[in-house]
Amino acid sequence: MTSMTRRHFSALAAAALWPLSGLGQGKDDTLVMRAIPSSGERLPAVGLGTAVVFNNDDAKIRETAAQILRTLLDKGGRLVDTASTYGDAELVLGHAMPAAASRDKFFVATKLESPDSAELERSLTRLATRRVDLLQLHNVRHPEQSLAQFRTWKTQGVCRYVGITSTSERAYGAVESVLRREKPDFVQIDYSLDNREVEERILPLAAEVRAGVLTALPFGRGRLFRAVRGKSLPEWSTDFAESWAQFFLKYLLGDERVTAVIPGTSDPAHMADNLGAMRGRLPDAAERKRMVAFVRGL
Ligand SMILES: NC(=O)c1ccc[n+]([C@@H]2O[C@H](COP(=O)([O-])OP(=O)(O)OC[C@H]3O[C@@H](n4cnc5c(N)ncnc54)[C@H](OP(=O)(O)O)[C@@H]3O)[C@@H](O)[C@H]2O)c1
Protein backbone atom coordinates (compact mmCIF):
# COMPACT_ATOMS: atom_id res chain seq x y z
CA MET A 1 0.00 0.00 0.00
CA THR A 2 1.46 3.41 -0.95
CA SER A 3 1.76 6.13 1.71
CA MET A 4 -0.87 8.15 -0.22
CA THR A 5 -3.27 5.19 -0.08
CA ARG A 6 -2.50 4.68 3.63
CA ARG A 7 -3.16 8.37 4.36
CA HIS A 8 -6.35 8.15 2.34
CA PHE A 9 -7.58 5.13 4.33
CA SER A 10 -6.77 6.86 7.65
CA ALA A 11 -8.79 9.89 6.57
CA LEU A 12 -11.67 7.64 5.57
CA ALA A 13 -11.53 5.75 8.87
CA ALA A 14 -11.53 9.02 10.84
CA ALA A 15 -14.52 10.24 8.86
CA ALA A 16 -16.41 6.96 9.06
CA LEU A 17 -18.41 7.67 12.21
CA TRP A 18 -19.81 11.12 12.62
CA PRO A 19 -22.09 12.29 15.41
CA LEU A 20 -25.46 13.54 14.31
CA SER A 21 -27.63 15.70 16.52
CA GLY A 22 -31.23 16.76 16.23
CA LEU A 23 -32.61 13.47 14.95
CA GLY A 24 -34.47 12.70 18.14
CA GLN A 25 -32.63 9.39 18.38
CA GLY A 26 -30.59 9.98 21.56
CA LYS A 27 -27.42 11.91 22.03
CA ASP A 28 -25.07 8.94 21.61
CA ASP A 29 -26.30 8.27 18.11
CA THR A 30 -23.74 8.26 15.34
CA LEU A 31 -24.16 7.78 11.63
CA VAL A 32 -21.74 6.15 9.27
CA MET A 33 -20.45 8.99 7.12
CA ARG A 34 -17.73 8.73 4.49
CA ALA A 35 -15.47 11.43 3.10
CA ILE A 36 -15.56 11.99 -0.66
CA PRO A 37 -11.88 11.38 -1.46
CA SER A 38 -11.43 14.31 -3.87
CA SER A 39 -12.90 16.94 -1.53
CA GLY A 40 -13.17 15.59 2.02
CA GLU A 41 -16.91 16.46 2.02
CA ARG A 42 -18.73 14.00 4.26
CA LEU A 43 -21.63 12.05 2.83
CA PRO A 44 -24.11 9.84 4.72
CA ALA A 45 -23.19 6.31 3.65
CA VAL A 46 -26.73 5.13 2.76
CA GLY A 47 -28.65 6.76 -0.07
CA LEU A 48 -31.53 5.95 -2.40
CA GLY A 49 -31.45 4.35 -5.84
CA THR A 50 -34.32 5.15 -8.20
CA ALA A 51 -34.03 2.64 -11.08
CA VAL A 52 -37.35 0.94 -11.91
CA VAL A 53 -39.23 2.13 -8.78
CA PHE A 54 -40.16 5.59 -10.11
CA ASN A 55 -40.59 4.59 -13.76
CA ASN A 56 -44.09 5.97 -14.22
CA ASP A 57 -44.97 9.51 -13.20
CA ASP A 58 -48.37 9.95 -11.53
CA ALA A 59 -49.75 11.64 -8.41
CA LYS A 60 -49.54 8.46 -6.31
CA ILE A 61 -45.93 7.73 -7.18
CA ARG A 62 -44.95 11.37 -6.57
CA GLU A 63 -46.49 11.18 -3.07
CA THR A 64 -44.74 7.87 -2.31
CA ALA A 65 -41.46 9.31 -3.59
CA ALA A 66 -41.89 12.39 -1.37
CA GLN A 67 -42.50 10.12 1.64
CA ILE A 68 -39.38 8.11 0.83
CA LEU A 69 -37.35 11.31 0.47
CA ARG A 70 -38.66 12.69 3.79
CA THR A 71 -37.66 9.40 5.44
CA LEU A 72 -34.24 9.65 3.82
CA LEU A 73 -33.67 13.13 5.27
CA ASP A 74 -35.31 12.45 8.66
CA LYS A 75 -32.97 9.53 9.26
CA GLY A 76 -29.84 11.38 8.25
CA GLY A 77 -29.48 10.49 4.55
CA ARG A 78 -28.91 12.89 1.59
CA LEU A 79 -27.90 10.99 -1.54
CA VAL A 80 -30.40 10.28 -4.33
CA ASP A 81 -29.17 8.49 -7.44
CA THR A 82 -31.08 8.57 -10.72
CA ALA A 83 -30.47 8.61 -14.50
CA SER A 84 -31.80 10.13 -17.68
CA THR A 85 -32.87 6.62 -18.74
CA TYR A 86 -34.80 5.53 -15.60
CA GLY A 87 -38.22 6.03 -17.17
CA ASP A 88 -39.87 9.04 -15.46
CA ALA A 89 -37.65 8.88 -12.34
CA GLU A 90 -36.02 12.30 -12.85
CA LEU A 91 -39.45 13.82 -13.41
CA VAL A 92 -40.88 12.17 -10.28
CA LEU A 93 -37.90 13.45 -8.26
CA GLY A 94 -38.32 16.92 -9.75
CA HIS A 95 -41.77 17.03 -8.13
CA ALA A 96 -41.07 14.98 -5.00
CA MET A 97 -37.89 16.76 -3.86
CA PRO A 98 -39.48 20.22 -3.44
CA ALA A 99 -42.50 18.53 -1.79
CA ALA A 100 -40.15 16.91 0.73
CA ALA A 101 -37.59 19.63 1.46
CA SER A 102 -35.45 22.35 -0.12
CA ARG A 103 -33.14 21.32 -2.93
CA ASP A 104 -29.95 21.91 -0.92
CA LYS A 105 -30.88 19.17 1.55
CA PHE A 106 -30.25 16.54 -1.14
CA PHE A 107 -27.10 15.30 -2.79
CA VAL A 108 -28.46 14.62 -6.29
CA ALA A 109 -26.63 12.26 -8.63
CA THR A 110 -27.80 11.59 -12.16
CA LYS A 111 -26.36 9.91 -15.25
CA LEU A 112 -26.14 10.79 -18.92
CA GLU A 113 -25.66 8.35 -21.79
CA SER A 114 -23.18 10.69 -23.47
CA PRO A 115 -21.61 14.14 -23.07
CA ASP A 116 -24.57 15.74 -24.82
CA SER A 117 -25.83 19.23 -23.83
CA ALA A 118 -29.41 18.46 -24.90
CA GLU A 119 -29.50 15.36 -22.69
CA LEU A 120 -28.05 17.37 -19.79
CA GLU A 121 -30.64 20.13 -20.24
CA ARG A 122 -33.44 17.55 -20.30
CA SER A 123 -32.21 16.01 -17.01
CA LEU A 124 -31.88 19.40 -15.29
CA THR A 125 -35.35 20.43 -16.46
CA ARG A 126 -36.92 17.15 -15.35
CA LEU A 127 -35.15 17.33 -11.98
CA ALA A 128 -36.30 20.97 -11.63
CA THR A 129 -32.80 22.13 -10.72
CA ARG A 130 -30.02 24.14 -12.38
CA ARG A 131 -27.23 21.98 -10.98
CA VAL A 132 -26.69 18.45 -9.76
CA ASP A 133 -24.15 17.35 -7.19
CA LEU A 134 -22.80 14.42 -9.21
CA LEU A 135 -22.97 13.94 -12.97
CA GLN A 136 -22.05 10.44 -14.12
CA LEU A 137 -21.35 8.94 -17.52
CA HIS A 138 -23.73 5.96 -17.56
CA ASN A 139 -22.65 2.41 -18.41
CA VAL A 140 -19.08 3.06 -19.57
CA ARG A 141 -18.17 0.40 -22.12
CA HIS A 142 -15.26 1.73 -24.21
CA PRO A 143 -11.78 2.37 -22.77
CA GLU A 144 -11.51 5.64 -24.71
CA GLN A 145 -14.64 7.30 -23.33
CA SER A 146 -13.74 10.82 -22.20
CA LEU A 147 -14.99 12.94 -19.30
CA ALA A 148 -13.65 16.20 -20.81
CA GLN A 149 -17.14 17.68 -21.37
CA PHE A 150 -18.25 16.56 -17.89
CA ARG A 151 -15.24 18.38 -16.41
CA THR A 152 -16.15 21.51 -18.40
CA TRP A 153 -19.64 21.33 -16.92
CA LYS A 154 -18.06 20.93 -13.47
CA THR A 155 -15.99 24.08 -14.05
CA GLN A 156 -19.15 25.90 -15.11
CA GLY A 157 -20.91 24.87 -11.88
CA VAL A 158 -23.45 22.55 -13.52
CA CYS A 159 -22.20 19.76 -11.22
CA ARG A 160 -19.87 19.56 -8.24
CA TYR A 161 -18.47 16.10 -8.99
CA VAL A 162 -18.10 13.87 -12.05
CA GLY A 163 -18.26 10.09 -12.20
CA ILE A 164 -18.63 6.95 -14.27
CA THR A 165 -20.87 3.91 -13.80
CA SER A 166 -21.13 0.29 -14.86
CA THR A 167 -22.92 -2.83 -13.65
CA SER A 168 -21.51 -5.18 -16.26
CA GLU A 169 -18.47 -7.32 -15.51
CA ARG A 170 -17.73 -7.45 -19.24
CA ALA A 171 -17.17 -3.68 -19.14
CA TYR A 172 -14.80 -3.69 -16.13
CA GLY A 173 -11.77 -3.47 -18.43
CA ALA A 174 -13.16 -0.27 -19.95
CA VAL A 175 -14.08 1.03 -16.48
CA GLU A 176 -10.49 0.44 -15.33
CA SER A 177 -9.06 2.28 -18.35
CA VAL A 178 -11.36 5.28 -17.89
CA LEU A 179 -10.79 5.33 -14.11
CA ARG A 180 -7.02 5.29 -14.54
CA ARG A 181 -6.97 7.99 -17.23
CA GLU A 182 -9.79 10.34 -16.19
CA LYS A 183 -9.55 9.98 -12.38
CA PRO A 184 -13.22 10.89 -11.81
CA ASP A 185 -14.51 11.90 -8.38
CA PHE A 186 -16.73 8.79 -8.26
CA VAL A 187 -17.16 5.36 -9.75
CA GLN A 188 -20.54 3.64 -9.38
CA ILE A 189 -20.30 -0.13 -9.68
CA ASP A 190 -22.33 -3.28 -8.89
CA TYR A 191 -21.30 -4.72 -5.53
CA SER A 192 -23.28 -6.98 -3.23
CA LEU A 193 -22.57 -9.75 -0.74
CA ASP A 194 -23.05 -12.35 -3.48
CA ASN A 195 -21.30 -10.35 -6.24
CA ARG A 196 -17.84 -9.38 -5.04
CA GLU A 197 -15.72 -9.27 -8.19
CA VAL A 198 -15.01 -5.55 -7.63
CA GLU A 199 -13.13 -6.28 -4.40
CA GLU A 200 -10.23 -7.48 -6.56
CA ARG A 201 -10.64 -5.34 -9.67
CA ILE A 202 -12.32 -1.96 -9.21
CA LEU A 203 -12.09 -1.01 -5.51
CA PRO A 204 -8.26 -1.10 -5.33
CA LEU A 205 -7.99 1.12 -8.42
CA ALA A 206 -10.68 3.49 -7.13
CA ALA A 207 -8.63 3.94 -3.92
CA GLU A 208 -5.47 4.51 -5.98
CA VAL A 209 -7.01 7.26 -8.13
CA ARG A 210 -8.98 8.61 -5.15
CA ALA A 211 -12.43 8.02 -6.62
CA GLY A 212 -15.36 7.63 -4.23
CA VAL A 213 -17.33 4.39 -4.69
CA LEU A 214 -21.12 4.14 -4.94
CA THR A 215 -22.40 0.57 -4.90
CA ALA A 216 -25.18 -0.05 -7.40
CA LEU A 217 -27.40 -3.13 -6.98
CA PRO A 218 -26.45 -3.65 -3.29
CA PHE A 219 -29.18 -6.31 -2.96
CA GLY A 220 -28.56 -7.77 -6.45
CA ARG A 221 -31.95 -6.38 -7.56
CA GLY A 222 -33.57 -8.12 -4.56
CA ARG A 223 -31.84 -11.49 -5.24
CA LEU A 224 -30.33 -11.53 -1.71
CA PHE A 225 -33.75 -11.17 -0.06
CA ARG A 226 -35.08 -14.06 -2.13
CA ALA A 227 -32.10 -16.20 -1.02
CA VAL A 228 -32.87 -15.71 2.70
CA ARG A 229 -36.66 -15.84 2.47
CA GLY A 230 -38.06 -17.55 5.58
CA LYS A 231 -34.68 -17.52 7.36
CA SER A 232 -33.73 -15.65 10.54
CA LEU A 233 -30.57 -13.59 10.89
CA PRO A 234 -27.68 -15.68 12.21
CA GLU A 235 -27.32 -15.14 15.94
CA TRP A 236 -23.70 -13.90 15.58
CA SER A 237 -24.88 -10.97 13.39
CA THR A 238 -27.62 -9.60 15.63
CA ASP A 239 -25.46 -7.17 17.54
CA PHE A 240 -24.66 -5.28 14.31
CA ALA A 241 -27.72 -5.97 12.08
CA GLU A 242 -31.39 -5.70 12.93
CA SER A 243 -32.66 -6.86 9.53
CA TRP A 244 -31.50 -8.67 6.41
CA ALA A 245 -31.24 -5.32 4.61
CA GLN A 246 -28.84 -4.04 7.25
CA PHE A 247 -26.88 -7.32 7.15
CA PHE A 248 -26.42 -6.95 3.36
CA LEU A 249 -25.64 -3.21 3.42
CA LYS A 250 -23.31 -3.35 6.41
CA TYR A 251 -21.21 -5.97 4.64
CA LEU A 252 -20.57 -3.38 1.90
CA LEU A 253 -20.01 -0.50 4.32
CA GLY A 254 -17.53 -2.69 6.20
CA ASP A 255 -15.17 -1.93 3.30
CA GLU A 256 -13.90 1.61 3.90
CA ARG A 257 -13.32 2.11 0.18
CA VAL A 258 -17.12 2.25 -0.22
CA THR A 259 -18.37 5.84 0.03
CA ALA A 260 -22.11 5.06 -0.10
CA VAL A 261 -24.59 2.32 -0.93
CA ILE A 262 -27.67 3.23 -2.96
CA PRO A 263 -30.38 0.58 -2.48
CA GLY A 264 -33.50 1.10 -4.57
CA THR A 265 -36.86 1.04 -2.87
CA SER A 266 -40.49 1.95 -3.51
CA ASP A 267 -41.38 1.61 0.19
CA PRO A 268 -40.78 4.28 2.89
CA ALA A 269 -40.52 1.53 5.56
CA HIS A 270 -37.77 -0.16 3.55
CA MET A 271 -36.03 3.21 3.18
CA ALA A 272 -36.04 3.55 6.99
CA ASP A 273 -34.76 -0.01 7.37
CA ASN A 274 -31.96 0.60 4.87
CA LEU A 275 -30.93 3.84 6.60
CA GLY A 276 -30.58 1.81 9.81
CA ALA A 277 -27.39 0.42 8.24
CA MET A 278 -25.76 3.78 9.09
CA ARG A 279 -26.26 3.10 12.80
CA GLY A 280 -24.38 0.92 15.24
CA ARG A 281 -21.14 -0.84 14.52
CA LEU A 282 -20.01 -2.33 11.23
CA PRO A 283 -18.80 -5.93 10.88
CA ASP A 284 -15.04 -6.42 11.18
CA ALA A 285 -12.88 -8.35 8.69
CA ALA A 286 -13.49 -11.74 10.36
CA GLU A 287 -17.24 -11.14 10.51
CA ARG A 288 -17.28 -10.06 6.86
CA LYS A 289 -15.62 -13.39 5.91
CA ARG A 290 -18.26 -15.21 7.92
CA MET A 291 -21.00 -13.27 6.10
CA VAL A 292 -19.58 -14.32 2.73
CA ALA A 293 -19.43 -17.97 3.83
CA PHE A 294 -22.99 -17.75 5.16
CA VAL A 295 -24.38 -16.42 1.87
CA ARG A 296 -22.34 -18.97 -0.14
CA GLY A 297 -23.92 -21.71 1.96
CA LEU A 298 -27.51 -20.68 1.26
N1 LIG B 1 -25.38 0.98 -14.62
C1 LIG B 1 -25.74 1.69 -13.57
O1 LIG B 1 -25.27 2.78 -13.38
C2 LIG B 1 -26.76 1.13 -12.62
C3 LIG B 1 -27.42 -0.08 -12.92
C4 LIG B 1 -28.34 -0.57 -12.02
C5 LIG B 1 -28.62 0.13 -10.85
N2 LIG B 1 -28.00 1.33 -10.59
C6 LIG B 1 -28.32 2.09 -9.35
O2 LIG B 1 -28.31 1.21 -8.23
C7 LIG B 1 -29.55 1.35 -7.53
C8 LIG B 1 -29.90 0.10 -6.79
O3 LIG B 1 -30.22 -0.95 -7.71
P1 LIG B 1 -31.68 -1.59 -7.81
O4 LIG B 1 -32.64 -0.63 -7.21
O5 LIG B 1 -31.92 -2.01 -9.21
O6 LIG B 1 -31.53 -2.93 -6.98
P2 LIG B 1 -31.19 -3.25 -5.42
O7 LIG B 1 -31.04 -1.98 -4.67
O8 LIG B 1 -30.09 -4.24 -5.41
O9 LIG B 1 -32.53 -4.00 -4.97
C9 LIG B 1 -33.77 -3.35 -5.00
C10 LIG B 1 -34.81 -4.36 -4.50
O10 LIG B 1 -34.65 -4.54 -3.08
C11 LIG B 1 -35.91 -4.35 -2.43
N3 LIG B 1 -35.65 -3.72 -1.14
C12 LIG B 1 -35.06 -2.52 -0.90
N4 LIG B 1 -34.94 -2.30 0.41
C13 LIG B 1 -35.49 -3.38 1.04
C14 LIG B 1 -35.68 -3.74 2.40
N5 LIG B 1 -35.25 -2.94 3.38
N6 LIG B 1 -36.31 -4.90 2.69
C15 LIG B 1 -36.75 -5.72 1.68
N7 LIG B 1 -36.59 -5.45 0.37
C16 LIG B 1 -35.97 -4.28 0.05
C17 LIG B 1 -36.70 -3.44 -3.33
O11 LIG B 1 -38.08 -3.68 -3.16
P3 LIG B 1 -39.07 -2.57 -2.53
O12 LIG B 1 -39.31 -1.57 -3.64
O13 LIG B 1 -40.27 -3.35 -2.14
O14 LIG B 1 -38.35 -1.96 -1.37
C18 LIG B 1 -36.24 -3.87 -4.74
O15 LIG B 1 -36.97 -5.00 -5.16
C19 LIG B 1 -30.53 1.71 -8.63
O16 LIG B 1 -31.76 2.17 -8.12
C20 LIG B 1 -29.73 2.71 -9.41
O17 LIG B 1 -29.78 3.97 -8.76
C21 LIG B 1 -27.07 1.82 -11.45
The ligand as a Tripos MOL2 file, in Angstrom:
@<TRIPOS>MOLECULE
LIG
   48    52     1     0     0
SMALL
NO_CHARGES

@<TRIPOS>ATOM
      1 N1        -25.3810    0.9750  -14.6220 N.am      1 LIG1
      2 C1        -25.7450    1.6910  -13.5710 C.2       1 LIG1
      3 O1        -25.2700    2.7790  -13.3840 O.2       1 LIG1
      4 C2        -26.7630    1.1290  -12.6190 C.ar      1 LIG1
      5 C3        -27.4180   -0.0790  -12.9220 C.ar      1 LIG1
      6 C4        -28.3440   -0.5740  -12.0200 C.ar      1 LIG1
      7 C5        -28.6230    0.1250  -10.8510 C.ar      1 LIG1
      8 N2        -28.0010    1.3290  -10.5850 N.ar      1 LIG1
      9 C6        -28.3240    2.0900   -9.3520 C.3       1 LIG1
     10 O2        -28.3150    1.2130   -8.2300 O.3       1 LIG1
     11 C7        -29.5500    1.3550   -7.5310 C.3       1 LIG1
     12 C8        -29.9010    0.0980   -6.7920 C.3       1 LIG1
     13 O3        -30.2240   -0.9460   -7.7090 O.3       1 LIG1
     14 P1        -31.6850   -1.5910   -7.8070 P.3       1 LIG1
     15 O4        -32.6430   -0.6340   -7.2130 O.co2     1 LIG1
     16 O5        -31.9210   -2.0080   -9.2120 O.co2     1 LIG1
     17 O6        -31.5270   -2.9310   -6.9780 O.3       1 LIG1
     18 P2        -31.1940   -3.2460   -5.4250 P.3       1 LIG1
     19 O7        -31.0360   -1.9780   -4.6670 O.co2     1 LIG1
     20 O8        -30.0940   -4.2380   -5.4070 O.co2     1 LIG1
     21 O9        -32.5330   -3.9990   -4.9730 O.3       1 LIG1
     22 C9        -33.7730   -3.3530   -4.9970 C.3       1 LIG1
     23 C10       -34.8130   -4.3570   -4.4990 C.3       1 LIG1
     24 O10       -34.6500   -4.5400   -3.0840 O.3       1 LIG1
     25 C11       -35.9120   -4.3470   -2.4300 C.3       1 LIG1
     26 N3        -35.6500   -3.7200   -1.1380 N.ar      1 LIG1
     27 C12       -35.0560   -2.5230   -0.9020 C.ar      1 LIG1
     28 N4        -34.9420   -2.3010    0.4150 N.ar      1 LIG1
     29 C13       -35.4940   -3.3760    1.0380 C.ar      1 LIG1
     30 C14       -35.6820   -3.7430    2.4010 C.ar      1 LIG1
     31 N5        -35.2490   -2.9440    3.3830 N.pl3     1 LIG1
     32 N6        -36.3050   -4.9040    2.6880 N.ar      1 LIG1
     33 C15       -36.7460   -5.7230    1.6840 C.ar      1 LIG1
     34 N7        -36.5930   -5.4520    0.3700 N.ar      1 LIG1
     35 C16       -35.9710   -4.2770    0.0530 C.ar      1 LIG1
     36 C17       -36.7000   -3.4400   -3.3320 C.3       1 LIG1
     37 O11       -38.0770   -3.6800   -3.1580 O.3       1 LIG1
     38 P3        -39.0670   -2.5660   -2.5330 P.3       1 LIG1
     39 O12       -39.3120   -1.5660   -3.6420 O.co2     1 LIG1
     40 O13       -40.2670   -3.3470   -2.1380 O.co2     1 LIG1
     41 O14       -38.3510   -1.9560   -1.3680 O.co2     1 LIG1
     42 C18       -36.2360   -3.8690   -4.7360 C.3       1 LIG1
     43 O15       -36.9720   -4.9970   -5.1620 O.3       1 LIG1
     44 C19       -30.5350    1.7100   -8.6250 C.3       1 LIG1
     45 O16       -31.7640    2.1730   -8.1180 O.3       1 LIG1
     46 C20       -29.7330    2.7140   -9.4080 C.3       1 LIG1
     47 O17       -29.7810    3.9690   -8.7600 O.3       1 LIG1
     48 C21       -27.0660    1.8190  -11.4470 C.ar      1 LIG1
@<TRIPOS>BOND
     1     1     2 1
     2     2     3 2
     3     2     4 1
     4     4     5 ar
     5     4    48 ar
     6     5     6 ar
     7     6     7 ar
     8     7     8 ar
     9     8     9 1
    10     8    48 ar
    11     9    10 1
    12     9    46 1
    13    10    11 1
    14    11    12 1
    15    11    44 1
    16    12    13 1
    17    13    14 1
    18    14    15 2
    19    14    16 1
    20    14    17 1
    21    17    18 1
    22    18    19 2
    23    18    20 1
    24    18    21 1
    25    21    22 1
    26    22    23 1
    27    23    24 1
    28    23    42 1
    29    24    25 1
    30    25    26 1
    31    25    36 1
    32    26    27 ar
    33    26    35 ar
    34    27    28 ar
    35    28    29 ar
    36    29    30 ar
    37    29    35 ar
    38    30    31 1
    39    30    32 ar
    40    32    33 ar
    41    33    34 ar
    42    34    35 ar
    43    36    37 1
    44    36    42 1
    45    37    38 1
    46    38    39 2
    47    38    40 1
    48    38    41 1
    49    42    43 1
    50    44    45 1
    51    44    46 1
    52    46    47 1
@<TRIPOS>SUBSTRUCTURE
     1 LIG1         1 GROUP 0 **** ****
